[in-house]
Amino acid sequence: MPLRVTFVAAARSSSLLAERFEDDRPLDQDGWAEVLRVADALLPLAAAELRYCSPTPRSRATGDALGYAPLVQLALRDCDMGRWRGFTLGEAMAREPEAVDAWLADPLATPHGGESLLAFISRVAGWLDTRPVGDGGRIVAVAEPSVIRAALVYALKAPPATYWNIDVRPLSTTTVTGRAGRWNLRLEGASAQPTRA
């Protein structure tokens, strides 16, 4: 039986335009309200055998508010952005436009002095591949949207540039199933049953 890992995107602590690299801000009032609105729908995930979260304050708070009591996983931390830590993309672009362009174009680039996109994806992949499988099981992990995007790029064996084309909304869920090196994206929800004539 394959392992089932459901990622829950942390609630937001700022507007999308104010999102900062390696944002350590706690949930704001709007973030808490969002968690309360979806808590009933996400509460069943607390039955997972293993419950984890990114080390950010908003990931921990989201997991705790949903009743998961998650264990912090350092491997699920955001990409190390070096000297751009705490900047918005616009602020980094205003200071170092050529460096930002290079970083966006080359998955091995580290003009900020931090982690490359490829190294970040590989770190998240390593975490995913080392989850205990046993006879299958369920895992829930509350993580930053960037971590979930990295996990999806790896699970789908997509080119690293695909990372920039994945949109992970706050408090959305994404499930992958499988085992080390063999992951599948699982889309869930209501489905129409075929009608019989």
Secondary structure, DSSP 8 states (H G I E B T S, - for coil): --EEEEEEE---SS-GGG--TT------HHHHHHHHHHHHHHGGGGGSSEEEE-SSHHHHHHHHHTT---EE-GGGS----GGGTT--HHHHHHH-HHHHHHHHH-TT--TTSS--HHHHHHHHHHHHHTS--TT-EEEEEEE-HHHHHHHHHHHTT--GGGGGG----TT-EEEEEEETTEEEEE--S--------
